[in-house]
Amino acid sequence: KTIVSARYPDTSSTDDTSVIDEAAYQRLNSTLADAVALGAQTIPMITSHTSDATLRKLPPTLLTGVNDGMRVMQEEIFGPLLPIMTYTHMNDVLDYVNNHDRPLGLYLFSNNKQLQEDVINKTRSGGVCINDTTLQVSQHDLPFGGVGESGMGHYHGAEGFMTMSKLRPIFKQARKSTFSNLYPPYGARVDAFLKTFVR
């Protein structure tokens, strides 16, 4: 809270952005209300910062006590709401990720090299960012894209060019081809050839 409050002291700050439009602002408020109605608890990260409909600003808010039945756990958020789930063992986290739709981005905050390798190797996601968020998207030399439910293919760089290109396969049969033996009528030669495989 101390760090967030120092960065975004109040709604008049120009260092944080407004929600893009009224529809998105209402969607975020509705998503938040849905979570609270279904039992989530809110932890506003800036106590002096309340929602401002005129500026379309919401305070950064943590949500605890969330579950998969809430919209905040089912839909892309695109706003300052962060659902928090607790765990006892790291395997619980890996199982949770692997038992749900594959995410577009997976973010891990840890300096433990073994944990980093475990998360990378034991999950599937469109991309991974360690100790930060979304920066894997802005790397021009890294392909960006999802996998499974989060999308297919890549964008950016050479991989993006290949994704957006259509390779046109062309096959041209030679004048003399061994494939001619595959076409009827089949004679004794083909019959003898096939019998060598069924003995």
C-alpha positions, -999 to 999 in steps of 0.1 A, spaced: 0 0 0 28 24 8 44 19 -26 12 22 -46 0 52 -26 34 69 -33 30 63 -70 -6 72 -73 -16 96 -45 -50 105 -57 -74 106 -87 -60 139 -100 -26 122 -107 -17 121 -144 7 92 -137 -22 66 -139 -46 64 -168 -83 64 -170 -103 34 -181 -106 37 -219 -144 44 -221 -176 44 -201 -186 9 -212 -153 -5 -199 -156 15 -167 -191 1 -160 -179 -34 -169 -151 -31 -143 -175 -19 -116 -199 -46 -125 -171 -72 -123 -161 -59 -89 -197 -59 -76 -201 -95 -89 -171 -107 -69 -181 -89 -37 -217 -103 -40 -202 -138 -43 -180 -134 -12 -148 -117 -23 -132 -92 0 -117 -60 -14 -84 -44 -3 -81 -9 -18 -44 -1 -23 -50 36 -20 -74 45 8 -77 81 -2 -85 72 -38 -121 62 -45 -138 55 -78 -142 86 -100 -169 82 -126 -161 116 -142 -124 106 -148 -133 69 -152 -107 60 -126 -107 31 -101 -83 26 -73 -59 -4 -76 -78 -31 -57 -68 -65 -45 -96 -92 -42 -92 -120 -17 -116 -149 -12 -121 -153 -49 -133 -185 -67 -138 -197 -102 -175 -188 -102 -167 -151 -102 -165 -131 -134 -132 -116 -123 -118 -152 -125 -134 -159 -159 -129 -128 -180 -100 -107 -190 -100 -77 -166 -82 -48 -184 -83 -27 -152 -68 -22 -117 -84 -53 -101 -61 -81 -90 -77 -113 -77 -55 -131 -51 -55 -168 -44 -35 -184 -16 -17 -218 -17 2 -241 6 23 -261 -19 37 -249 -53 22 -281 -69 -12 -267 -60 -4 -236 -82 9 -257 -111 -22 -280 -109 -45 -249 -109 -28 -234 -139 -28 -267 -158 -64 -275 -151 -77 -242 -166 -76 -225 -199 -40 -219 -210 -32 -182 -202 -18 -157 -227 7 -146 -201 21 -162 -170 39 -141 -145 62 -153 -117 78 -132 -91 107 -152 -76 145 -152 -78 146 -189 -71 161 -204 -103 148 -239 -96 113 -225 -91 115 -205 -123 125 -236 -143 97 -256 -127 71 -231 -135 83 -227 -171 87 -265 -177 56 -277 -159 30 -252 -173 18 -241 -208 11 -205 -216 14 -180 -245 44 -164 -228 62 -160 -195 75 -129 -177 96 -133 -146 98 -105 -120 78 -81 -140 46 -80 -160 37 -77 -198 73 -68 -208 75 -100 -229 50 -84 -252 72 -54 -260 103 -73 -269 105 -70 -306 126 -101 -310 103 -124 -290 72 -139 -306 39 -128 -290 8 -150 -290 -13 -175 -272 -17 -212 -270 -50 -232 -270 -78 -211 -256 -56 -179 -254 -50 -179 -292 -28 -195 -318 2 -184 -338 27 -156 -332 30 -119 -339 61 -97 -339 94 -103 -358 101 -132 -381 75 -155 -363 48 -129 -369 57 -127 -406 54 -165 -409 21 -165 -390 6 -138 -413 20 -155 -444 3 -183 -463 28 -208 -477 13 -222 -510 22 -259 -515 27 -269 -552 33 -305 -563 42 -313 -599 42 -349 -610 70 -361 -632 63 -376 -666 76 -410 -655 65 -418 -620 67 -449 -598 33 -439 -585 18 -452 -617 18 -486 -601 -7 -474 -576 -34 -468 -602 -57 -496 -615 -59 -519 -632 -37 -539 -609 -19 -568 -624 2 -598 -612 32 -576 -605 13 -554 -579 -4 -586 -565 30 -602 -559 43 -570 -544 14 -567 -519 17 -604 -509 53 -597 -496 37 -575 -469 10 -599 -457 31 -631 -453 
